[in-house]
Amino acid sequence: MNSIWPLVQNETIKIIKKKRFYVILLVLLVLVPMFTYAQMRQAQENRTKFGDDWRTELQQAITDNQNSLGSDRVPEEWKKYRRIFIQQMQYYLQNDVNPNEPGGVTFTREFLDNSSSLFIPLLIMTIASDLVSGERTGGTIKMLLTRPVRRWKILLSKLITLTMFVSLIVVSTFIICYVISGLAFGYSGFTIPVFTGFQPSEAGVDMATVHAVDQWQFILMQMGLIWFVGLTVGLLAFMVSVLVRSTAASIVIMMAALIAGTILTNMASSWSSAKYLFMVNLGLTNYLSGSPAPIDGMTLPFSLAVLGIWAAVSLVVSFAVFTKRDVMN
């Protein structure tokens, strides 16, 4: 294994020199302040309407959603989500907990939740899609393979480097969100209780397994699930990078798959077989908040298993193709 670490170091230097990771940080540094400002304006409007009485604000949100349930213009699928939202917010009211307690920690939690299935995977994909195809595009693949190192070790070093950068992107997203949003909302809120364990059912929400955790624990669970999603997407992009010679083509393929997943998640409720597609299972953090699954029968263990199988298959294909195929031409 000692021969692996110099290769890992070399791969890390190559990623840094290509400045893709710096671009990811720049994207976060540009977008997070925009989202923070939008959230701050929304908070100011709510404060103008309701003052500091969060219970009145939450009750108004519940009432608005209840009124929409009687409208024929609201699709039945949306009504299902709104019924669950109403029951969850009523639970927060009954337990005297503000689900939208202002603070940098709360903003970070919501940002991670909203970016877990598309935004963060897209960031990870920009690095993973270039790891092998970039060697071909740049013409360095021949020099790399003429070194006295087995091909599987070369690919393993790229895989280890990818795992490191997946972890780094997830942690960087948290740090940038927390630091920037904290300037507007404050840095407190790690011990605010957050309810998890809501189980969507035919009657709405089953509260039997609901329990409170500190917000820092909830965010740790979020980050763990986001890391798993990011690693799965990274491994799939890694496989495409092995199979496709062009970095541009590799990126386009993965972007199309991720965006298609977002569309399918909203449209595939009647297509039960779609639950076996990796892109439909990327919203793992939704299980923590109690949002209904896009397709009946999907649970957190099911989605973890599906993503795990896709990740394992992508690894097998990547190593099989890279070690056997003539990549010199």
HELIX and SHEET records of a PDB file:
HELIX    1   1 ILE A    4  LYS A   18  1                                  15    
HELIX    2   2 ARG A   20  PHE A   50  1                                  31    
HELIX    3   3 TRP A   54  SER A   68  1                                  15    
HELIX    4   4 GLU A   76  GLN A   94  1                                  19    
HELIX    5   5 GLY A  104  SER A  115  1                                  12    
HELIX    6   6 PHE A  119  ALA A  128  1                                  10    
HELIX    7   7 SER A  133  GLY A  138  1                                   6    
HELIX    8   8 ILE A  141  LEU A  145  1                                   5    
HELIX    9   9 ARG A  151  PHE A  185  1                                  35    
HELIX   10  10 GLN A  215  LEU A  243  1                                  29    
HELIX   11  11 THR A  247  MET A  267  1                                  21    
HELIX   12  12 ALA A  268  SER A  270  5                                   3    
HELIX   13  13 SER A  272  TYR A  276  5                                   5    
HELIX   14  14 PHE A  278  ASN A  281  5                                   4    
HELIX   15  15 THR A  285  SER A  289  1                                   5    
HELIX   16  16 LEU A  300  LYS A  324  1                                  25    
SHEET    1   A 2 PRO A 193  THR A 196  0                                        
SHEET    2   A 2 HIS A 211  ASP A 214 -1                                        
SHEET    1   B 2 GLN A 199  SER A 201  0                                        
SHEET    2   B 2 GLY A 204  ASP A 206 -1                                        
END                                                                             
